[in-house]
């Protein structure tokens, strides 16, 4: 049995696309992306955490030095307490 074409329909030809020819219309705006302040903050936090996780964990010699200083009763005095307080205030911008 043979089936003939109905009316004047053309069979599909492989490799030939119908419709657009890949060109864009002139005068159209280009795409853009805008990020919310929350997204920017989260990206900065992610980057900081990534940098921190890649850093060296503990400097054992420095920890031992600080433990020895703290255990020495003559180390902690008013000068050290004031200097530490000043550094904390500077860190918070006060």
SULFENVEN-V714244 format. One record per helix or strand of 3 or more residues. SS is the DSSP state (a for helix, b for strand). FROM is the first residue (numbers start at 0). TO is the last residue. Records with the same first field share a line. If there is no record, write none. Layout:
# SULFENVEN-V714244
SS->FROM-TO  FROM-TO
This chain:
# SULFENVEN-V714244
a->36-53  59-70  77-90
